[in-house]
Amino acid sequence: MIASVERSAVSGEVYAPPSKSYTHRAILITALGPGGTVKRPLLSADTRATVSASEAFGARITLSDEVKIEGVSDRPQTPEDVINVLNSGTTLRFCSAVASLTDGAVLTGDASIRTRPNGPLLSTLSELGASAFSIRNNGKAPLVVRGKMRGGTAHLQGGVSSQFLSALLIAAPLAEKDTKIVIEGELKSRPYAEITLDMLADAGVRVQAKPQEFNVSGGQSYGLKCYTIPGDFSSASYPLAAAAVTGSEVTVKGILPSRQGDSAIIDILNRMGAKVSWDKEKGNLKIKGGELVGVEVDASRTPDLVPTIAVLGAVASGKTTVVNAEHVRHKETDRLHAMAVELAKMGADIRERPDGLEITGGKLHGASLHGYHDHRIVMALTMAGFVVGGTKIDTAEAVDVSYPGFFQEMGKLGAKVSVA
């Protein structure tokens, strides 16, 4: 599908979609226990992949406005078929770890998933007693994981993805013995691991967390019975950015306090010159755009904001620098390279660095752009299109991964965008 974007002003109110990160975890953690209900879930392509994988492990799940789950009571079954995670890296990583609690599983996904690294997770699962390997011997899907994870001490490289740690934290409580996970190097995207720890605690699971070490008692039981998903800061960044780059006023509703690292978008926008206020009790984020100025952003904890920040920097005056973002290369696509290439097509002065981007704001123009089948690339480039118009973005259907109805919601705010 092609999104056609014209120069636009936006105004009004929009509800943020529920958090994709919280929905993945709530579904899988509830499914591993006796069962329960997930309220206000994000039912997107990615989270439906986690639903399907949870069913492969023996859960029974009914989807409506809520997700009702009959769980496996701490005993995931061996899947009868290959688990296809589609485009969901979260599902692949989390369910590879869960597979180590069964007699074995094969996990694969689409072409993008088959390019994403999983070597650190496979090595750690093997340290803990499972047999885990890539069919192509390159650390990438298709993956084969055979149990059983016994526990013990394992070492995990922290620089690629916090999803590896979250996967281990979800599976380790059901191992026979205690597990110690030692993080080697800096743990990137740590807020996502903190979300996992919070939800494990809600499920009655005990984890002792230190800066570089996590200790999990074996033989525990899950008990997450009811969980309500908060609004998603990553998705909220797009209507907020739309207002910022067009000098408009927008309210994003449904954003209550949570552990989401992408709440950093509030500080980033304020530093760049927009005015953002957050009523934490009501969950309302209000923004008024203005003259934006360049800033430096450390993306080590907020990788999903990088495409949005790149667009903000391309519109702002002065230089915007994104640092500590090497791990952003290992998402659905290499997002540093993708944003550098596509914004350059629009006339941006942008330079790609090994671990980030340097952007000097200036005058953009419309262009035909590639979305890389990546939801965050497509949505960020749409924001750039609102500034200049005359922009077309392919693979626009990718927004269904995290923000179904994205283009319709932008249209309700007055944006001129159509998809065909």
N, C-alpha and C positions, 0 to 999 in steps of 0.2 A: 504494500500500500504506500501511496505517496501523500505526504502532508504538504499542503500549499499554505504558506504563511505570509500574511500581509502586515504592513506597519499598523500597529494597534495601540490603543490606550485601554487600560483595564480598570474596573472599579466594582465594588460590591463585596459580597461575602461568599466564601466557599468552605466546605468541610474538608479537612484533611482525611485522606484514606486511612484506615487502620494500619498499624505497623506490620510490615511484612516480616521483619525479624522476630517480633513477639509472636506472630501467628505461627510461623514455622515451629518455634520452640513449644508453644502451648499445645499444639496438635500432637507432636511427637511425645512430649513428656506425659500428657494425659493418656495417650494410647499405650504407653509402657506400664501404666498403673491399672487400677480396676476400671477406670473410665470416668467420664464426666462431661462437662459442657464448656465449650469455648464461645464466649459472647463477643459480638461485634468483630468477627474475624475479617481479614482481608482474603477474599476468595479470588485469587489471581492464578495465572498459569503456574507460577512457582509454588505457591502454597498448595495448589491442587496436586502437584507432584509429591509433596510431603504426605498429603492425604492418601494417595495411591500407594506410596511406599509403606506407610503405617498399616494399611490394609494387607499388604503383602506379608507383613510380620504377624498377621493374625487379628488385628483390630477390626471392629465393625463400626463404620462411620456413616452418619446421615448428615447431609448438608442441607441447610435452609438459611434462615437469617442467623442461625446459630449452628455450631458444629457439635453434634451429639456423638459421643464416642463410647463404645464398649471396648475396654482395654484388654491387654494380654496378662495383666496381673504379674508383672515382673518376669514373664517368660515368653519373650518373642519367639515366634515360630520360624522355621526355615522356609524361605519363600519358595513357591513352586515354579516360579519363572524368573527370568531376568527382570531386575528393577530398572525401569527407564525413567530417569529423573528429568527428561526433556532438557530445559535450559537452566535448571536450578542447581547451582553449585552448593548452596546450603543443604539441599536434600541429599546430594551426592556425599558430602563430607559427613553429615550427621548419621546418615543411614549406613555408610560404610562401617562406622564404629558400632552401630547397633548390630550389624551383620556379624560382627566378631563374637556376639553372644549366642549365635545360632550355629548350626552345622555348616553354614556357608551360603554365600550369595554372589551373584554376578551383577554389577551395577554399571550402567552406561547412560549416555544421553545424546544430545544433538551434536552437530559439528563443533559448536563453540565449546561445549562441555568437554569434548575430547581433546581440547587444546590446553585445558587448565591444569596446573600442577597439583599433585596430591602426594608427592614423595615423602614429605615430612610426616604426614599422617600414617602412611603405609609403614614407614620405618618404626614409628612409635607403637602401632598396633602389634607389630611383630615382636618388639621388645616385651610387650605385655602378654605374650603367649599365643597370639593368633597367627595365622598365615595370611599375609596380605600383600598382594602384588598387582602390578599392571600387566595386562596381557601383552602389550607391546614393549614392556620393559623400559618405559620412559616416564613412569610416575603418573601417567594420564589414563583416563578411562578408555576402554573398558577396564574395570577393576574386578579382581577376585578376592574375596575375603572369606576365610574359613575360621571357625572358632576352635577352641574357645579362649576368649580373653580370660586369663587367670588373675591378673593383677601383677603387682611388683613395682619396680622403679623403671621409668622411661624418660627419655630426653627428647624434647620437641623444639625444633627451630621456630623461633617466634616471628621471623621477619616476613613471612609470606602471607599468612592469613590467620586471624584469631578463630576462624571456623574450625580449624583443626583442634584447638584446645576445647572449644565448646563441644565438639563431637565426643572427645574423650571424657569430658566431665559428665555428659549425658549417659554414656555407656558404663563407665567405671563403677558406679554404685551397685550395679547388678553383677559385677565380677565376684568370683569366689573369695579372693583375697583383697587386702587393702592395696591402693594404688598411689604412687607418688609420681607426679609429673614435674619434671624440672625443665624450665624454659631456658633455652640457650639464645642469648642475644636479646634484643628489644622485642617485646610482644606488641606487634602492630594491631591497631584497631581494638585496643583493650576494652573500650566501653561495651562492645558486643559480648565479650566474655563476662563482663559484669552483669549484663542482662541475664545471661545463662545462669550465673550464680544466684541471682535474685529469684529466678523462677524455680530453680532446684530447691532453694530454701522454702518457697511456697509449697512445694510438693513434699516437704518433710525430709529432704535429703541433706546430709551433713557433708560439707566440704570445708577444709581449712585452707584458706587462701593467703599466700604470702606474695610479695612482689615477683619473685622468680620461681615459686614452687607452689604446687597445689596437692593437697593430701585428701584422698577420698576413701572412706571406709567401704569395704566390700560387704556384700550380703544385705544391702539396704532394700527398702521397698518404696515405690512411688505412690503418691496420694494426692495428685492435683485433681480436684473435683470440679472446680468452677473458676474460670479465668476470663476477665474482660480485657480486650486488647486496646491499648492506648492509640491515639492518633500518631501518624508517622511524620517525623521531622524531615526525613529525606525527601518524601513526597511534597511536604509543605514548602520546601525550598524553592519549588518551581513557581507557584503563584506569588511567593514573596519576591523572587527574583524578577518576575514579570512586572510587578509594581515598581521595583527598584530601577530597572533599566528604562522604563517608559515614564518615570516621574508620576506614577499614579498612586492611588490609595486603595488598599485591599485589606480585608479581615479574613484570616484563616482560622476557622473554628475547630474545636475538638482536639486541641493540643494541651494535654494535661502533663504535669511533671512526671518524668520517668528517667531511666538511665541512658537514654539515647544520646550518644556522642554528637549526633548531627544537630543537636540543639545549639551547637556552636555557630550555626548560621545566623542567629540573632546578634551575637557579638560581631561577627564578620560584617554584616550589613550595617550595623551601627558605626563601626570603624570606617567603613567606606563612605559614609555620609547619609545613608537612609536613616529614617527615624522609625525604630521598631519598639513596640511596647507589648508586654505579655501579661495578661490577666490570668494568673495561674489557677485561680479558683474556678473561673468560668471556662478556661481553656481557649481563650481568644488571643490571637496574635494580630496586632494591627501594624501596618507598615505604610509609610508615606515616602515615596521615592524622592530623590533630589539629585544634585550634582554629585556623582560618585568619584571617589579618588582611590588610587591604587594602594594596596597594603601587602604585607607579607603574611602568608597563611601556612602554618604547620599542619599538614594533612595526615600525620601519623595516626591520629585517633579518629579521623573523619574522612575516610577515602571516598565515600559515596557523594560527598559534596564537591569533589574536584571538578567535574564537568560544569556544574553551576558556577563555581568560582571562576573558572576560565572565561565564561561568558561575561560575568560581571567585570572582570579585569579588562576584557576587550572593549567594553563600553566606557570604563572609568578613565579619568585623566591620570597621567603618570604611570608608574610601573607597578604591576601586581606580580608577586613571586609566590609560587607554590613550592614548598620544600617538604622533604621527608615523605615523598609520595611514590616511591619505587614500587610498593605493593599494589598500587592502582593499575599497574601493567598486567596484573593477573586476575582481572575481573572478566566479565563476559567478552570483553575485548581489551586490548591495550589502550586504556582510556587516555593516557597521556599523549600517546601518538595520535589517536583518533581526534582528540580535540585540537591538537596542533595542526593537523592536516586540514580539518574542516573549517576551522576559524580562519586559517590562512586563505582558503578559497574565498572567504568573505572580506578579505583585505586586512585582516588583523596582523599586527606586528607581534608574532608569537614565536618563541624559541623553546624547543624541547630539550630538557636536561635529563641526565640519567635518573634523577630522583624527583623531577618536578617540571615546572613550566615558568618561563619569564614572558610576561605579556605587557606591552606598552600600548595603552589605550589610544584609540584613534577612530577615524571614520570608517565604518563598515559599509558593505553593499550586499545586495541580494545575490544568491548563488544556488546552484543545484548541489545538494549535499548528500553524503552517504551516512546512514544511521547505524551501520555495522550490526544490525539486528540487536542493538543494545538499548534497552529502555531509557537509561540515564543519558546516553548520548543524544537520542532522539528528543527527549524532553528539554535538555539544555539547549540544543540547537534551535528548538522552537522559540525559546526565550530570545535568542539573538535575532531571529526572524521578525519578532515583534518590533524591533528597533528600526529595521530598514525596509522590510517588505520584500517582495519578489523572490522569496526563498522556497525551495522545494526540498523535502527530506524523504529519502526512501526508507524502506523497512519500518515504516511508522507503526505497524501493528505490534512492534516490540513493547510498546507502552503497557500492554496487557499483563506483562510480567509483574508489575508493581502498582500500576495506577490505571486500572480499567476505567474507561470513561474520561480519560485525561483531556482529550480534545474537546469533548462536550462541555466539561467543566470550565475550560478556558473560554469557550464560546459564551457561557453564561456570564462570564465576567466582562464580556464585550470584545474579546479578542477575535480577530479575523483569521480564522484557520479552518480549513476543510480537509477531509481525508477521502481519497478515492483510490 
